[in-house]
């Protein structure tokens, strides 16, 4: 009789209103795992697609240095030709 009472209490607690908590937590767990994998892959691929051509950023730096007067026109033209820009 006593053993039946303990079994009823245990199953009554987890089998009642809280029965949905287990499957819900499993869904939350897998959403977090898959979302984490997606974010890691996105961060890994994004710098390669975001930067564009490296020569564009180098040319921008070269133009800024020329505008500040750090380079002469001849130096600017020579470095621009080295970068392969028009």
N, C-alpha and C positions, 0 to 999 in steps of 0.2 A: 504494500500500500504506500509506503513512504517513497519508494523508488518511482512509482507512477506519478506521484505528486511533483517530484523534482523534474521529471521529463516534461510534464505539462507546463510547468513554469518556464523552462528554458525555451521550448518550442513555441510557447504562447508569446513570449517576448519578441523573438526574432521572426516568427512567422506571421505576425500581425501587421500593424501599421508600418513597421520598419523593414518589411520584406523587400521593398523597392530600393532600399539604400545600397545593397550589394551590387546589383546590376548598374545602377546609376554611377557608382564609384568606378566600376570597371570601364564604363563609357568615358568618364572624365579622364581616367588614366590613359586610355588609348588616344583620346583627342590630344592630350598633352604630349604624349610620345611622338605622334605623327606630326603635330604642330612644331615640336622642337626640331625634328628632322628636316621639315620644310624650311624653317628659319635658318638652320645651319647651311643647308644647300643653297639657299638664296644669298646668304652672306658670302658664301664661297664663290658663287658665280657672278654676283653683281659687280665687284670691282673690275672684272674683265670687260663687261659690257658698258659700264658707266664712263670709263675714262676716255673712250674714243681713241684717237691716234695720239701717241706720245709726242709726235712732232708738233701737234697743234699747241700743246701746253708749253713746249720748249720755245716755239715761235712767239707765243704770248709773252713769255719772260724776256725774250730777246727784244721785243718791241718796247716793253716797259723800260728796260735798261737804256735803250736808245732814246726814248722820250725823256728820261731823267738826265741825259747827257753823259752817261757812263761810257758810251761807245761812240766812236766817230762813224761817219757814214760808211767809210771803207770797211771798218771792222764789222759793222752791221750787215753790209752786203755780203761779205765773205762768210760770216757765220750763218746767214740765211741760206746761202748756196750750199753750205755744208749740211744743213738740215734737209735740203732737197725741196725747199719751198720756192714758189714763184715770187 
